[in-house]
Amino acid sequence: MRYRSLVEVKGERMPDSKVDLPQGTLDLLILKALSLGSMHGWAISQRIQQVSRDTLQIPQGSLYPALHRLERKGWIRASWGESENKRRAKYYELTRAGKARLSAESHDWARLTAAVALVLKMDA
């Protein structure tokens, strides 16, 4: 089954435009954010937005289905805890399988983006 991830991308395009990320990209971003340590969903979204300099904004409607999908695959696990503002929150962390997946996906992403960059640089 293919999953589409809509992410708001800020920049030179039309304001508030949404783009489809290539399949698996949102999962990769979430796994990378969780490689820094356990986080609740809102913190994951904010971390990705912060690191991307406000370019990538992940709406809850895309984030939480992705988190549940990653949990079903065994790449992350969840547990309940207390957030910074003393509210009950579900915290996510990488599993060993998630760390292996992050490593493989990061390598594949680097190869893909390097290849695309080469094609975009070719002269007509």
CYANA upper distance limits for C-alpha pairs under 8 A (distance plus 0.5 A):
  2 ARG  CA     23 GLN  CA      7.68
  3 TYR  CA     23 GLN  CA      6.93
  3 TYR  CA     24 GLY  CA      8.33
  4 ARG  CA     20 ASP  CA      7.04
  4 ARG  CA     21 LEU  CA      7.63
  4 ARG  CA     22 PRO  CA      8.29
  4 ARG  CA     23 GLN  CA      6.94
  5 SER  CA     20 ASP  CA      6.26
  5 SER  CA     21 LEU  CA      6.20
  5 SER  CA     22 PRO  CA      8.38
  5 SER  CA     23 GLN  CA      7.92
  5 SER  CA     26 LEU  CA      7.07
  5 SER  CA     62 SER  CA      6.53
  6 LEU  CA     18 LYS  CA      6.74
  6 LEU  CA     19 VAL  CA      6.38
  6 LEU  CA     20 ASP  CA      5.56
  6 LEU  CA     21 LEU  CA      7.03
  6 LEU  CA     58 ILE  CA      8.03
  6 LEU  CA     59 PRO  CA      8.38
  6 LEU  CA     62 SER  CA      6.91
  7 VAL  CA     18 LYS  CA      6.16
  7 VAL  CA     19 VAL  CA      6.47
  7 VAL  CA     20 ASP  CA      7.25
  7 VAL  CA     21 LEU  CA      7.56
  7 VAL  CA     56 LEU  CA      6.97
  7 VAL  CA     57 GLN  CA      6.34
  7 VAL  CA     58 ILE  CA      5.53
  7 VAL  CA     59 PRO  CA      7.21
  7 VAL  CA     62 SER  CA      8.03
  8 GLU  CA     16 ASP  CA      6.86
  8 GLU  CA     17 SER  CA      6.54
  8 GLU  CA     18 LYS  CA      5.00
  8 GLU  CA     19 VAL  CA      7.08
  8 GLU  CA     55 THR  CA      8.23
  8 GLU  CA     56 LEU  CA      6.37
  8 GLU  CA     57 GLN  CA      5.46
  8 GLU  CA     58 ILE  CA      6.81
  8 GLU  CA     59 PRO  CA      8.00
  9 VAL  CA     16 ASP  CA      7.41
  9 VAL  CA     17 SER  CA      6.66
  9 VAL  CA     18 LYS  CA      6.40
  9 VAL  CA     19 VAL  CA      7.26
  9 VAL  CA     55 THR  CA      5.73
  9 VAL  CA     56 LEU  CA      5.51
  9 VAL  CA     57 GLN  CA      6.91
 10 LYS  CA     15 PRO  CA      6.89
 10 LYS  CA     16 ASP  CA      6.92
 10 LYS  CA     17 SER  CA      7.62
 10 LYS  CA     54 ASP  CA      7.47
 10 LYS  CA     55 THR  CA      5.19
 10 LYS  CA     56 LEU  CA      7.26
 10 LYS  CA     57 GLN  CA      8.49
 11 GLY  CA     15 PRO  CA      7.71
 11 GLY  CA     55 THR  CA      7.06
 13 ARG  CA     17 SER  CA      7.46
 21 LEU  CA     25 THR  CA      6.54
 21 LEU  CA     26 LEU  CA      7.56
 24 GLY  CA     28 LEU  CA      6.73
 25 THR  CA     29 LEU  CA      6.73
 26 LEU  CA     30 ILE  CA      6.69
 26 LEU  CA     66 ALA  CA      7.96
 27 ASP  CA     31 LEU  CA      6.61
 27 ASP  CA     66 ALA  CA      7.07
 27 ASP  CA     70 LEU  CA      7.79
 28 LEU  CA     32 LYS  CA      6.58
 28 LEU  CA    102 LEU  CA      6.99
 28 LEU  CA    105 GLU  CA      7.22
 28 LEU  CA    106 SER  CA      7.91
 29 LEU  CA     33 ALA  CA      6.68
 29 LEU  CA     48 ILE  CA      7.65
 30 ILE  CA     34 LEU  CA      6.71
 30 ILE  CA     44 ILE  CA      7.30
 30 ILE  CA     48 ILE  CA      8.38
 30 ILE  CA     67 LEU  CA      8.37
 31 LEU  CA     35 SER  CA      6.71
 31 LEU  CA     94 LEU  CA      7.45
 31 LEU  CA     98 GLY  CA      7.53
 31 LEU  CA     99 LYS  CA      8.24
 31 LEU  CA    102 LEU  CA      6.59
 32 LYS  CA     36 LEU  CA      7.82
 32 LYS  CA    102 LEU  CA      7.25
 33 ALA  CA     37 GLY  CA      8.23
 33 ALA  CA     44 ILE  CA      6.69
 33 ALA  CA     47 ARG  CA      7.32
 33 ALA  CA     48 ILE  CA      7.28
 34 LEU  CA     38 SER  CA      6.48
 34 LEU  CA     39 MET  CA      7.16
 34 LEU  CA     44 ILE  CA      7.81
 34 LEU  CA     92 TYR  CA      7.84
 34 LEU  CA     93 GLU  CA      6.34
 34 LEU  CA     94 LEU  CA      6.59
 35 SER  CA     93 GLU  CA      8.26
 35 SER  CA     94 LEU  CA      7.08
 35 SER  CA     99 LYS  CA      7.96
 37 GLY  CA     93 GLU  CA      6.96
 37 GLY  CA     94 LEU  CA      8.37
 38 SER  CA     91 TYR  CA      6.61
 38 SER  CA     92 TYR  CA      5.91
 38 SER  CA     93 GLU  CA      5.08
 38 SER  CA     94 LEU  CA      8.15
 39 MET  CA     43 ALA  CA      6.41
 39 MET  CA     44 ILE  CA      6.65
 39 MET  CA     91 TYR  CA      5.60
 39 MET  CA     92 TYR  CA      5.97
 39 MET  CA     93 GLU  CA      7.34
 40 HIS  CA     44 ILE  CA      6.86
 40 HIS  CA     83 SER  CA      8.29
 40 HIS  CA     89 ALA  CA      6.87
 40 HIS  CA     90 LYS  CA      6.06
 40 HIS  CA     91 TYR  CA      4.72
 40 HIS  CA     92 TYR  CA      6.42
 41 GLY  CA     45 SER  CA      6.88
 41 GLY  CA     63 LEU  CA      7.93
 41 GLY  CA     64 TYR  CA      7.71
 41 GLY  CA     67 LEU  CA      8.45
 41 GLY  CA     90 LYS  CA      7.85
 41 GLY  CA     91 TYR  CA      7.64
 41 GLY  CA     92 TYR  CA      8.03
 42 TRP  CA     46 GLN  CA      6.66
 43 ALA  CA     47 ARG  CA      6.44
 44 ILE  CA     48 ILE  CA      6.81
 45 SER  CA     49 GLN  CA      6.73
 45 SER  CA     57 GLN  CA      7.59
 45 SER  CA     58 ILE  CA      6.40
 45 SER  CA     59 PRO  CA      8.44
 45 SER  CA     63 LEU  CA      7.91
 46 GLN  CA     50 GLN  CA      6.45
 46 GLN  CA     57 GLN  CA      8.44
 47 ARG  CA     51 VAL  CA      6.53
 48 ILE  CA     52 SER  CA      6.50
 48 ILE  CA     56 LEU  CA      7.31
 48 ILE  CA     57 GLN  CA      7.97
 49 GLN  CA     53 ARG  CA      6.72
 49 GLN  CA     54 ASP  CA      5.27
 49 GLN  CA     55 THR  CA      6.98
 49 GLN  CA     56 LEU  CA      5.70
 49 GLN  CA     57 GLN  CA      5.89
 49 GLN  CA     58 ILE  CA      8.11
 50 GLN  CA     54 ASP  CA      6.15
 52 SER  CA     56 LEU  CA      6.43
 58 ILE  CA     62 SER  CA      7.05
 58 ILE  CA     63 LEU  CA      6.73
 59 PRO  CA     63 LEU  CA      6.71
 60 GLN  CA     64 TYR  CA      6.37
 61 GLY  CA     65 PRO  CA      7.45
 62 SER  CA     66 ALA  CA      6.85
 63 LEU  CA     67 LEU  CA      6.72
 64 TYR  CA     68 HIS  CA      6.68
 65 PRO  CA     69 ARG  CA      6.60
 66 ALA  CA     70 LEU  CA      6.63
 67 LEU  CA     71 GLU  CA      6.65
 67 LEU  CA     76 ILE  CA      8.44
 68 HIS  CA     72 ARG  CA      6.70
 69 ARG  CA     73 LYS  CA      6.81
 70 LEU  CA     74 GLY  CA      6.85
 70 LEU  CA     75 TRP  CA      5.95
 70 LEU  CA     76 ILE  CA      6.37
 71 GLU  CA     75 TRP  CA      6.39
 71 GLU  CA     76 ILE  CA      5.39
 71 GLU  CA     77 ARG  CA      6.12
 71 GLU  CA     78 ALA  CA      7.92
 74 GLY  CA     95 THR  CA      7.54
 74 GLY  CA     97 ALA  CA      7.31
 74 GLY  CA     98 GLY  CA      7.59
 75 TRP  CA     94 LEU  CA      6.55
 75 TRP  CA     95 THR  CA      5.86
 75 TRP  CA     96 ARG  CA      7.86
 75 TRP  CA     97 ALA  CA      5.83
 75 TRP  CA     98 GLY  CA      4.22
 75 TRP  CA     99 LYS  CA      7.97
 75 TRP  CA    101 ARG  CA      7.89
 76 ILE  CA     92 TYR  CA      6.84
 76 ILE  CA     93 GLU  CA      5.86
 76 ILE  CA     94 LEU  CA      4.91
 76 ILE  CA     95 THR  CA      5.64
 76 ILE  CA     98 GLY  CA      6.49
 77 ARG  CA     92 TYR  CA      6.07
 77 ARG  CA     93 GLU  CA      6.04
 77 ARG  CA     94 LEU  CA      7.01
 77 ARG  CA     95 THR  CA      7.04
 78 ALA  CA     90 LYS  CA      6.76
 78 ALA  CA     91 TYR  CA      5.90
 78 ALA  CA     92 TYR  CA      4.94
 78 ALA  CA     93 GLU  CA      7.02
 79 SER  CA     90 LYS  CA      6.09
 79 SER  CA     91 TYR  CA      5.85
 79 SER  CA     92 TYR  CA      7.16
 80 TRP  CA     88 ARG  CA      7.34
 80 TRP  CA     89 ALA  CA      6.21
 80 TRP  CA     90 LYS  CA      4.99
 80 TRP  CA     91 TYR  CA      6.41
 81 GLY  CA     88 ARG  CA      6.24
 81 GLY  CA     89 ALA  CA      5.91
 81 GLY  CA     90 LYS  CA      6.64
 81 GLY  CA     91 TYR  CA      6.97
 82 GLU  CA     86 LYS  CA      6.01
 82 GLU  CA     87 ARG  CA      5.88
 82 GLU  CA     88 ARG  CA      5.16
 82 GLU  CA     89 ALA  CA      6.13
 83 SER  CA     87 ARG  CA      5.76
 83 SER  CA     88 ARG  CA      6.66
 83 SER  CA     89 ALA  CA      6.28
 94 LEU  CA     98 GLY  CA      5.75
 94 LEU  CA     99 LYS  CA      6.74
 95 THR  CA     99 LYS  CA      6.78
 96 ARG  CA    100 ALA  CA      6.90
 97 ALA  CA    101 ARG  CA      6.61
 98 GLY  CA    102 LEU  CA      6.52
 99 LYS  CA    103 SER  CA      6.78
100 ALA  CA    104 ALA  CA      6.81
101 ARG  CA    105 GLU  CA      6.42
102 LEU  CA    106 SER  CA      6.35
103 SER  CA    107 HIS  CA      6.80
104 ALA  CA    108 ASP  CA      6.76
105 GLU  CA    109 TRP  CA      6.45
106 SER  CA    110 ALA  CA      6.67
107 HIS  CA    111 ARG  CA      6.87
108 ASP  CA    112 LEU  CA      6.62
109 TRP  CA    113 THR  CA      6.55
110 ALA  CA    114 ALA  CA      6.56
111 ARG  CA    115 ALA  CA      6.69
112 LEU  CA    116 VAL  CA      6.69
113 THR  CA    117 ALA  CA      6.51
114 ALA  CA    118 LEU  CA      6.79
115 ALA  CA    119 VAL  CA      6.94
116 VAL  CA    120 LEU  CA      6.68
117 ALA  CA    121 LYS  CA      6.70
118 LEU  CA    122 MET  CA      6.99
